[in-house]
């Protein structure tokens, strides 16, 4: 169907259903650890680190340097992000030229 997006995921309905209570439990546990042991868990530092990782991964993907992410990003995720049959593209491998299916 035109205009629809199909998302393929390994996440089951039970995982999605139990996500909010699991998130609350884990967040509460981390907050308790952070209050008991000062500096062990700082939520803002976690958010800052996630932001840095996302920027780094996508900048490497945009620069076609996916091979530098090997060992840092899960192999199956890297395969899905690069959209190729192999997870890491070699710099010596010539990529097929991309073009518009239908010009805008």
LINZI-V114542 format. One record per residue. RES is the residue in three letters. PHI is phi in degrees with one decimal (none if undefined). PSI is psi in whole degrees, 0 to 359 (999 if undefined). Layout:
res->RES phi->PHI psi->PSI
res->RES phi->PHI psi->PSI
//
This chain:
res->UNK phi->none psi->132
res->UNK phi->-71.5 psi->138
res->UNK phi->87.1 psi->354
res->UNK phi->-98.5 psi->151
res->UNK phi->-116.3 psi->128
res->UNK phi->-104.8 psi->123
res->UNK phi->-103.1 psi->126
res->UNK phi->-98.4 psi->131
res->UNK phi->-148.8 psi->154
res->UNK phi->-93.9 psi->7
res->UNK phi->-86.9 psi->125
res->UNK phi->-88.3 psi->169
res->UNK phi->-66.5 psi->327
res->UNK phi->-66.3 psi->320
res->UNK phi->-61.4 psi->316
res->UNK phi->-66.8 psi->322
res->UNK phi->-66.7 psi->323
res->UNK phi->-92.9 psi->2
res->UNK phi->-60.2 psi->310
res->UNK phi->-58.5 psi->313
res->UNK phi->-66.0 psi->324
res->UNK phi->-65.5 psi->320
res->UNK phi->-62.2 psi->315
res->UNK phi->-61.3 psi->316
res->UNK phi->-63.2 psi->313
res->UNK phi->-67.0 psi->318
res->UNK phi->-62.8 psi->319
res->UNK phi->-64.6 psi->319
res->UNK phi->-62.9 psi->316
res->UNK phi->-65.8 psi->321
res->UNK phi->-63.7 psi->319
res->UNK phi->-63.8 psi->316
res->UNK phi->-61.0 psi->318
res->UNK phi->-65.4 psi->326
res->UNK phi->-78.9 psi->330
res->UNK phi->-77.8 psi->317
res->UNK phi->-118.4 psi->99
res->UNK phi->-54.9 psi->127
res->UNK phi->88.3 psi->352
res->UNK phi->-69.7 psi->319
res->UNK phi->-136.6 psi->114
res->UNK phi->-121.8 psi->112
res->UNK phi->-58.8 psi->319
res->UNK phi->-64.8 psi->324
res->UNK phi->-64.2 psi->323
res->UNK phi->-64.1 psi->313
res->UNK phi->-60.2 psi->318
res->UNK phi->-63.8 psi->319
res->UNK phi->-65.8 psi->319
res->UNK phi->-62.2 psi->317
res->UNK phi->-60.8 psi->317
res->UNK phi->-65.0 psi->319
res->UNK phi->-65.8 psi->315
res->UNK phi->-61.1 psi->316
res->UNK phi->-61.8 psi->317
res->UNK phi->-65.5 psi->314
res->UNK phi->-62.8 psi->312
res->UNK phi->-71.8 psi->332
res->UNK phi->-69.8 psi->323
res->UNK phi->-67.3 psi->320
res->UNK phi->-66.1 psi->319
res->UNK phi->-66.7 psi->327
res->UNK phi->-87.6 psi->7
res->UNK phi->57.3 psi->43
res->UNK phi->-118.2 psi->43
res->UNK phi->-62.6 psi->334
res->UNK phi->-64.2 psi->334
res->UNK phi->-74.6 psi->348
res->UNK phi->-91.3 psi->355
res->UNK phi->-62.3 psi->129
res->UNK phi->92.2 psi->341
res->UNK phi->-99.6 psi->328
res->UNK phi->-115.4 psi->140
res->UNK phi->-52.4 psi->136
res->UNK phi->-58.4 psi->317
res->UNK phi->-69.0 psi->323
res->UNK phi->-67.3 psi->319
res->UNK phi->-62.6 psi->322
res->UNK phi->-62.3 psi->316
res->UNK phi->-67.9 psi->323
res->UNK phi->-70.2 psi->323
res->UNK phi->-81.1 psi->338
res->UNK phi->70.0 psi->19
res->UNK phi->-110.2 psi->169
res->UNK phi->-68.9 psi->328
res->UNK phi->-107.3 psi->147
res->UNK phi->-68.5 psi->325
res->UNK phi->-121.0 psi->126
res->UNK phi->-90.0 psi->139
res->UNK phi->-83.7 psi->142
res->UNK phi->-64.3 psi->335
res->UNK phi->-82.6 psi->347
res->UNK phi->-79.9 psi->125
res->UNK phi->-79.1 psi->127
res->UNK phi->-83.9 psi->147
res->UNK phi->-67.6 psi->139
res->UNK phi->-64.9 psi->141
res->UNK phi->-100.6 psi->146
res->UNK phi->-148.4 psi->167
res->UNK phi->-69.1 psi->137
res->UNK phi->-66.5 psi->316
res->UNK phi->-136.1 psi->122
res->UNK phi->-58.7 psi->146
res->UNK phi->-69.5 psi->999
//
